[in-house]
Amino acid sequence: MASIKRVGKIVLTVTEWIGVVLFSLLALILVAVGVLLAWVGDPPQRLGASATAAAAELPAPAETAAARKRPKVSPEEAASLFAPVYEVLVSPRCMNCHPAGDRPLSDRDGVHPMNVSRESFETGLQCSTCHADHNTELPGAPPGPPGAPHWQLPPRETPMAFEDRTLTALCVQLRDLAQNGNRTLHDLQEHVSKDPLVLWGWSPGAGRAPAPSTHVAFVKSFTAWVDAGGICPGETVAPDLSAPEKP
């Protein structure tokens, strides 16, 4: 009887050891499989600050004009995009304040009266001396001085002359940061869309022809040119006009 009990204990002990060994082997196999899957599979999702740091390591999407693949257009299409803008800019309503020289122009004799020039302004004679922020004509009287807010010539450093400029020359000048006062295409779009001095061009007062077409049509044409990247006649792809961010 004692022998049977002893044999039973031995069998139980062996069985327990076999279970321990099998459990250990199974655990090792599971760990090995986990390591293998972690090595060949996707990394686990990072959370919190770690996820932010991981995102910062990714390359930023290219957003410059050079990186954006604009469709090519023919030189004729490029010219047609800027032509409606050019027609307005070289009209008297715009060109009178964007002359080739230092003297503003006039509808009457071609030259501003009283020998007014940039030197007049620089020596203290403000344009607002005669030009109010609105037209000053009186009923039954000859047209008085035209007026709109901040009536003035462009600065000497960036005169932005429209007079005597060809279609291509004016297009290139308009988008050139060195010549336009460091204004982006979207800055210029904002200017022509909302500046009261630009809007005055279609309400110049009696005795003065308004700018061609309408302001709405002009802004639409200008926006189409901006959306095309400021492409100019003779070009098939808009150039990279990206610039460092303004301080």
C-alpha positions in Angstrom: 0.0 0.0 0.0 2.9 2.4 0.9 4.5 1.5 -2.4 1.4 2.6 -4.3 1.3 5.9 -2.5 5.0 6.5 -3.2 4.5 5.8 -6.9 1.5 8.1 -7.0 3.5 11.0 -5.5 6.3 10.4 -8.0 3.9 10.5 -10.9 2.3 13.7 -9.5 5.6 15.3 -9.1 6.7 14.4 -12.7 3.4 15.6 -14.0 3.8 19.0 -12.3 7.4 19.4 -13.6 6.2 18.5 -17.1 3.4 21.2 -16.8 6.0 23.8 -15.6 8.3 23.0 -18.5 5.4 23.1 -21.1 4.1 26.4 -19.6 7.6 27.9 -19.8 8.1 26.8 -23.4 4.7 28.2 -24.3 5.6 31.5 -22.6 8.9 31.7 -24.5 7.2 31.0 -27.8 4.7 33.8 -27.1 7.4 36.2 -26.2 9.4 35.3 -29.3 6.3 35.7 -31.6 5.6 39.1 -30.0 9.2 40.3 -30.5 9.0 39.1 -34.2 5.7 40.9 -34.8 7.0 44.1 -33.2 10.1 44.0 -35.4 8.4 43.5 -38.7 5.1 45.3 -38.1 4.0 48.9 -37.6 5.3 50.7 -34.5 2.7 51.2 -31.7 0.7 54.4 -31.7 2.4 57.1 -29.7 0.4 59.3 -27.5 0.6 62.8 -25.9 3.9 64.7 -26.2 5.6 61.7 -27.9 3.0 61.8 -30.7 3.7 65.5 -31.2 7.4 64.9 -31.3 6.9 62.1 -33.8 4.8 64.4 -36.0 7.4 67.1 -35.9 9.9 64.6 -37.4 7.8 64.2 -40.5 8.7 66.3 -43.5 6.5 69.4 -43.9 4.3 69.4 -47.0 5.8 71.5 -49.8 3.8 74.7 -50.1 5.9 77.0 -52.2 5.0 78.0 -55.7 7.9 76.0 -57.0 6.6 72.8 -55.3 3.1 73.3 -56.5 2.8 71.8 -60.0 0.9 74.4 -62.0 -0.5 73.3 -65.3 1.4 74.7 -68.3 -0.3 77.3 -70.4 0.5 78.7 -73.8 2.2 82.1 -74.1 -1.0 83.5 -75.6 -3.0 82.2 -72.6 -0.6 83.9 -70.2 -0.9 87.1 -72.1 -4.7 86.9 -72.0 -4.7 86.5 -68.2 -2.9 89.8 -67.6 -4.4 91.8 -70.5 -7.6 92.9 -68.7 -5.5 94.0 -65.7 -3.1 95.9 -67.9 -6.0 97.7 -69.6 -7.1 99.2 -66.2 -3.6 100.0 -64.9 -2.6 102.0 -68.0 -5.9 104.0 -68.0 -5.6 107.6 -66.8 -7.4 106.7 -63.5 -4.4 104.6 -62.5 -1.5 106.0 -64.6 -2.0 109.6 -63.5 -0.7 108.6 -60.1 1.8 106.1 -61.5 3.8 108.2 -63.9 7.2 107.4 -65.4 8.7 110.5 -63.8 8.3 112.3 -60.6 5.3 114.5 -61.6 1.7 113.2 -61.5 -0.2 113.4 -64.7 -3.5 115.2 -65.5 -6.5 114.5 -67.7 -6.5 118.2 -68.9 -3.0 119.0 -70.1 -1.2 115.7 -69.4 0.9 117.2 -66.6 -0.2 118.1 -63.1 -0.7 121.9 -62.6 1.4 124.0 -60.3 4.5 122.1 -61.0 3.6 119.5 -58.3 6.0 116.6 -58.0 7.5 114.2 -55.4 9.8 117.0 -54.3 6.7 119.0 -53.3 5.6 116.2 -51.0 9.1 115.7 -49.7 9.5 119.4 -48.8 6.2 119.4 -46.9 3.4 120.1 -49.4 1.0 117.3 -48.7 -1.3 116.1 -51.5 -4.1 116.6 -49.0 -3.6 120.3 -49.3 -5.8 120.3 -52.4 -7.0 116.7 -52.6 -9.6 115.8 -49.9 -10.7 112.3 -49.1 -13.6 112.8 -51.6 -14.3 114.7 -54.9 -14.9 118.4 -54.4 -16.8 119.4 -57.5 -19.8 121.7 -57.0 -23.0 121.7 -59.0 -22.7 124.0 -62.1 -19.0 124.6 -61.5 -15.9 123.1 -63.3 -14.7 119.9 -61.7 -12.7 120.6 -58.6 -9.7 118.5 -57.4 -10.5 114.8 -57.3 -10.2 113.1 -53.9 -10.0 109.8 -52.1 -8.4 108.6 -48.8 -4.5 108.8 -48.7 -4.2 110.5 -52.1 -0.5 110.3 -53.0 2.1 109.1 -55.4 4.0 105.9 -54.7 7.3 106.5 -52.9 10.4 107.4 -54.8 12.1 104.2 -53.8 9.4 102.1 -55.4 7.6 104.4 -57.9 5.7 101.6 -59.6 5.4 103.4 -62.8 2.6 102.3 -65.2 3.3 104.9 -67.9 5.3 103.7 -70.9 5.3 100.0 -69.7 4.5 97.2 -72.2 2.2 94.4 -71.2 5.0 92.1 -70.3 7.1 94.8 -68.5 4.3 95.9 -66.3 3.3 92.4 -65.4 6.9 91.5 -64.4 7.2 94.8 -62.4 3.9 94.3 -60.6 4.9 90.9 -59.1 8.6 91.9 -58.4 9.0 92.3 -54.6 11.9 94.6 -55.0 9.8 97.0 -57.1 6.4 96.7 -55.5 7.3 97.5 -51.9 7.7 93.8 -50.9 4.0 93.0 -51.5 3.0 89.5 -52.4 0.4 88.7 -55.1 -2.2 88.3 -52.4 -1.2 91.7 -50.8 -1.8 93.3 -54.2 -5.1 91.5 -54.6 -6.2 92.9 -51.3 -5.1 96.3 -52.3 -7.0 96.4 -55.6 -10.1 94.8 -54.0 -10.6 97.1 -51.0 -8.4 100.2 -51.1 -10.6 103.3 -51.4 -8.1 105.0 -53.7 -8.5 102.1 -56.2 -12.2 102.1 -55.9 -12.2 105.8 -56.7 -11.1 104.9 -60.2 -14.6 103.9 -61.0 -16.2 107.0 -59.4 -13.8 109.8 -60.4 -16.4 112.6 -60.6 -17.8 114.7 -63.3 -15.5 115.5 -66.3 -13.3 112.4 -65.8 -13.6 109.1 -67.5 -13.8 106.1 -65.1 -11.5 103.2 -65.4 -12.4 100.6 -68.0 -15.0 97.9 -67.3 -16.2 97.7 -63.7 -14.3 97.2 -60.4 -16.0 93.8 -59.9 -14.7 92.7 -63.4 -11.3 94.1 -62.7 -11.0 92.2 -59.3 -12.1 89.0 -61.0 -9.4 89.4 -63.7 -6.8 90.3 -61.1 -7.7 87.3 -59.0 -7.5 84.9 -62.0 -4.0 86.3 -62.7 -3.0 85.8 -59.0 -4.5 82.2 -59.0 -2.3 81.5 -62.0 0.8 82.4 -60.0 1.3 85.8 -61.5 2.3 84.3 -64.8 3.3 86.9 -67.5 3.2 87.0 -71.3 5.7 84.7 -72.9 5.8 82.3 -69.9 4.2 78.8 -69.9 4.6 78.2 -66.1 4.4 80.7 -63.3 7.8 81.3 -61.6 8.5 80.7 -57.9 7.5 83.9 -56.2 7.9 82.6 -52.6 9.6 84.9 -50.2 10.7 84.8 -46.5 7.9 85.5 -44.1 7.5 89.2 -43.2 8.6 90.1 -39.6 
